[in-house]
Amino acid sequence: MTSKPPERLVVDANPMISALLGGAALRAFWNEAVKEWATTQFTVNEVLSYLPRLASKIHVPEEMLRLELELLPLRICKKASYRDLVLEAKRRIAARDANDVDLLALALKLDYPIWTNDQDFEQTGTTLYTTAKLLKSLL
């Protein structure tokens, strides 16, 4: 038996990159069971920093990947909306990966699970969905 799919998720960089590459994550983004996909500007900037390398790897213009990223149904949250939980997020994850602090702070603020394939979020006290687990719950 599969679990009930989450209605709202905070999205890490790796599912976004997978979607841009046409991976399994793309199917999840367009599933109607999930009502909101939230992320941080920090996370979007991280994805943007990978676009030149990705474009070169799959032989497409970088602008095409940028447009695909803009088309993903993401609500990009400003740091001001979760700033009050940054210190708590740092306490929970900074030793493993300081680049994940903003995303964890947003997840804590919204009380949403995190969609990630990054093991750094384990032991942070948040519910996690890998792409495989999310797709299984959406079927």
C-alpha positions as CSV (number, residue, x, y, z in Angstrom):
1,M,0.0,0.0,0.0
2,T,1.3,3.4,-0.9
3,S,1.2,6.4,1.4
4,K,-1.0,9.4,0.8
5,P,0.8,11.9,-1.3
6,P,1.8,15.2,0.3
7,E,-0.3,18.2,-0.7
8,R,2.6,20.6,-0.2
9,L,6.4,20.3,-0.5
10,V,9.5,22.3,-0.2
11,V,11.7,21.4,-3.2
12,D,15.5,21.0,-3.1
13,A,17.8,21.7,-6.1
14,N,18.2,18.1,-7.2
15,P,14.6,17.4,-8.2
16,M,14.6,20.7,-10.2
17,I,17.7,19.6,-12.0
18,S,16.3,16.2,-12.7
19,A,13.1,17.8,-14.1
20,L,15.2,20.0,-16.4
21,L,17.0,17.0,-17.7
22,G,13.8,15.2,-18.4
23,G,14.2,12.8,-15.4
24,A,11.5,11.2,-13.3
25,A,11.1,14.3,-11.2
26,L,9.4,16.0,-14.2
27,R,6.4,13.6,-13.8
28,A,5.9,14.6,-10.2
29,F,5.9,18.4,-10.8
30,W,2.8,18.1,-13.0
31,N,0.8,15.8,-10.7
32,E,-2.4,17.5,-9.5
33,A,-2.2,15.8,-6.1
34,V,0.4,18.3,-4.9
35,K,-1.1,21.7,-4.5
36,E,2.1,23.7,-3.8
37,W,5.8,23.4,-4.6
38,A,7.8,25.9,-2.5
39,T,11.5,26.7,-2.6
40,T,13.9,29.4,-1.8
41,Q,15.7,31.9,-4.0
42,F,18.9,30.5,-2.7
43,T,18.0,27.1,-4.1
44,V,16.9,28.5,-7.4
45,N,20.2,30.4,-7.6
46,E,22.0,27.1,-7.0
47,V,20.2,25.5,-9.9
48,L,21.0,28.5,-12.1
49,S,24.6,28.0,-11.3
50,Y,24.5,24.5,-12.8
51,L,22.7,25.5,-16.1
52,P,25.9,26.2,-18.2
53,R,27.3,22.8,-17.3
54,L,23.9,21.0,-17.9
55,A,23.3,22.8,-21.2
56,S,26.7,21.7,-22.4
57,K,26.2,18.2,-21.2
58,I,22.9,17.7,-23.0
59,H,23.7,20.0,-26.0
60,V,20.9,22.5,-25.6
61,P,21.0,26.3,-25.2
62,E,21.3,27.5,-21.6
63,E,18.3,29.8,-22.2
64,M,16.1,26.8,-22.9
65,L,16.9,25.3,-19.5
66,R,16.4,28.7,-17.9
67,L,12.9,28.8,-19.5
68,E,12.1,25.3,-18.4
69,L,13.1,26.2,-14.8
70,E,10.8,29.3,-15.0
71,L,7.9,27.0,-16.1
72,L,8.2,24.7,-13.1
73,P,5.2,25.4,-10.8
74,L,7.4,26.7,-8.0
75,R,6.6,29.4,-5.4
76,I,9.9,31.0,-4.7
77,C,9.9,32.3,-1.1
78,K,11.9,35.3,0.0
79,K,14.3,34.9,2.9
80,A,12.3,37.5,4.9
81,S,9.5,34.9,5.1
82,Y,11.6,32.3,7.0
83,R,14.4,34.4,8.4
84,D,13.2,33.7,12.0
85,L,14.1,30.0,11.6
86,V,17.5,30.3,9.9
87,L,19.4,29.9,13.2
88,E,17.4,26.8,14.1
89,A,18.1,25.4,10.6
90,K,21.8,26.2,10.9
91,R,21.9,24.3,14.2
92,R,20.3,21.2,12.5
93,I,22.1,21.0,9.2
94,A,25.0,23.5,8.8
95,A,27.6,21.0,9.9
96,R,26.6,18.7,7.0
97,D,25.9,21.3,4.3
98,A,25.6,25.0,4.9
99,N,24.0,25.4,1.5
100,D,20.9,23.6,2.8
101,V,20.2,26.0,5.7
102,D,17.7,28.2,3.8
103,L,15.7,25.3,2.4
104,L,15.4,23.6,5.8
105,A,14.4,27.0,7.4
106,L,11.7,27.3,4.8
107,A,10.5,23.8,5.5
108,L,10.4,24.4,9.2
109,K,8.5,27.7,8.7
110,L,5.9,26.2,6.4
111,D,5.8,22.9,8.2
112,Y,6.1,21.1,4.8
113,P,8.0,18.0,3.9
114,I,11.2,18.3,1.8
115,W,11.5,16.7,-1.6
116,T,15.2,15.9,-1.9
117,N,17.5,13.1,-2.8
118,D,20.2,14.6,-0.6
119,Q,21.0,12.6,2.5
120,D,22.2,15.7,4.4
121,F,18.5,16.4,5.4
122,E,18.3,13.1,7.3
123,Q,18.2,13.6,11.1
124,T,16.9,17.2,10.8
125,G,13.5,16.4,12.2
126,T,11.6,17.0,8.9
127,T,9.7,14.6,6.7
128,L,11.6,13.8,3.6
129,Y,10.5,12.5,0.2
130,T,13.0,11.2,-2.4
131,T,11.8,11.3,-6.0
132,A,11.1,7.5,-5.9
133,K,9.1,7.8,-2.7
134,L,7.1,10.8,-4.0
135,L,6.3,9.1,-7.3
136,K,5.2,5.9,-5.5
137,S,2.8,8.0,-3.3
138,L,1.5,9.8,-6.4
139,L,0.6,6.6,-8.3
